[in-house]
């Protein structure tokens, strides 16, 4: 697949670091959501501070990613808990 633009939700926790690195290494433009202050690494991520607790918050995060990246080809959903 050619490099594109991706939004990764829950990017600052759990598997997020590896997912972000994989897309960045493949040349993709990356936006990631975090509920807290954005982490310092990795470089090249457009961070969106959002608590995706409902449709309005999710829509706002997607709108932010679209504005920052100029579109999206992919969405990776890592938001949520693990049991």
C-alpha positions as a Markdown table, in Angstrom:
| # | Residue | x | y | z |
|---|---|---|---|---|
| 1 | Unk | 0.0 | 0.0 | 0.0 |
| 2 | Unk | 1.2 | 3.5 | -0.8 |
| 3 | Unk | 1.9 | 5.9 | 2.0 |
| 4 | Unk | -1.1 | 7.8 | 3.1 |
| 5 | Unk | -2.7 | 9.6 | 6.0 |
| 6 | Unk | -3.9 | 7.8 | 9.2 |
| 7 | Unk | -5.6 | 8.7 | 12.5 |
| 8 | Unk | -4.7 | 6.4 | 15.4 |
| 9 | Unk | -7.0 | 6.7 | 18.4 |
| 10 | Unk | -5.5 | 5.8 | 21.8 |
| 11 | Unk | -2.1 | 6.4 | 20.3 |
| 12 | Unk | -0.3 | 7.3 | 23.5 |
| 13 | Unk | -1.1 | 4.1 | 25.4 |
| 14 | Unk | -0.6 | 0.4 | 25.1 |
| 15 | Unk | 0.1 | -0.6 | 21.5 |
| 16 | Unk | 0.1 | 3.0 | 20.3 |
| 17 | Unk | 3.9 | 3.5 | 20.2 |
| 18 | Unk | 4.5 | 0.5 | 17.9 |
| 19 | Unk | 1.6 | 1.4 | 15.6 |
| 20 | Unk | 2.7 | 5.0 | 15.3 |
| 21 | Unk | 6.3 | 3.8 | 14.6 |
| 22 | Unk | 5.1 | 1.4 | 11.9 |
| 23 | Unk | 3.1 | 4.0 | 10.0 |
| 24 | Unk | 5.9 | 6.7 | 10.3 |
| 25 | Unk | 8.5 | 4.2 | 9.2 |
| 26 | Unk | 6.3 | 3.4 | 6.1 |
| 27 | Unk | 6.2 | 7.2 | 5.3 |
| 28 | Unk | 2.6 | 7.8 | 6.3 |
| 29 | Unk | 1.4 | 11.2 | 7.7 |
| 30 | Unk | 0.1 | 10.4 | 11.2 |
| 31 | Unk | -2.4 | 12.0 | 13.6 |
| 32 | Unk | -2.9 | 10.4 | 17.1 |
| 33 | Unk | -5.3 | 11.0 | 19.9 |
| 34 | Unk | -4.4 | 11.2 | 23.6 |
| 35 | Unk | -6.5 | 12.1 | 26.6 |
| 36 | Unk | -3.5 | 13.6 | 28.3 |
| 37 | Unk | -0.7 | 15.9 | 27.4 |
| 38 | Unk | 0.9 | 14.6 | 24.2 |
| 39 | Unk | 4.1 | 12.6 | 24.7 |
| 40 | Unk | 7.4 | 14.0 | 23.4 |
| 41 | Unk | 8.0 | 11.1 | 21.0 |
| 42 | Unk | 7.7 | 10.0 | 18.3 |
| 43 | Unk | 8.4 | 13.1 | 16.2 |
| 44 | Unk | 6.2 | 13.7 | 13.2 |
| 45 | Unk | 2.8 | 12.9 | 14.9 |
| 46 | Unk | 0.1 | 15.5 | 14.9 |
| 47 | Unk | -1.3 | 15.1 | 18.4 |
| 48 | Unk | -5.0 | 15.6 | 19.1 |
| 49 | Unk | -6.0 | 15.9 | 22.7 |
| 50 | Unk | -9.4 | 14.3 | 23.0 |
| 51 | Unk | -11.4 | 12.1 | 25.3 |
| 52 | Unk | -13.4 | 10.0 | 22.8 |
| 53 | Unk | -16.4 | 9.5 | 25.1 |
| 54 | Unk | -19.1 | 10.1 | 22.5 |
| 55 | Unk | -19.9 | 10.7 | 18.9 |
| 56 | Unk | -19.4 | 14.5 | 19.2 |
| 57 | Unk | -15.8 | 14.1 | 20.6 |
| 58 | Unk | -15.0 | 11.4 | 17.9 |
| 59 | Unk | -16.3 | 13.6 | 15.2 |
| 60 | Unk | -14.2 | 16.6 | 16.4 |
| 61 | Unk | -11.1 | 14.5 | 16.5 |
| 62 | Unk | -11.6 | 13.3 | 13.0 |
| 63 | Unk | -12.3 | 16.8 | 11.8 |
| 64 | Unk | -9.0 | 17.9 | 13.5 |
| 65 | Unk | -7.1 | 15.1 | 11.8 |
| 66 | Unk | -8.7 | 15.9 | 8.4 |
| 67 | Unk | -7.7 | 19.6 | 8.7 |
| 68 | Unk | -4.1 | 18.7 | 9.9 |
| 69 | Unk | -3.4 | 16.0 | 7.3 |
| 70 | Unk | -5.6 | 17.1 | 4.4 |
| 71 | Unk | -7.6 | 13.8 | 4.4 |
| 72 | Unk | -7.5 | 10.3 | 5.7 |
| 73 | Unk | -6.9 | 6.9 | 4.1 |
| 74 | Unk | -7.0 | 4.8 | 7.3 |
| 75 | Unk | -8.2 | 4.8 | 10.9 |
| 76 | Unk | -6.7 | 2.6 | 13.6 |
| 77 | Unk | -8.9 | 2.4 | 16.8 |
| 78 | Unk | -6.9 | 1.6 | 19.9 |
| 79 | Unk | -9.1 | 3.5 | 22.2 |
| 80 | Unk | -10.7 | 1.4 | 25.0 |
| 81 | Unk | -9.9 | -0.8 | 27.9 |
| 82 | Unk | -8.3 | -4.2 | 28.1 |
| 83 | Unk | -9.6 | -6.9 | 30.4 |
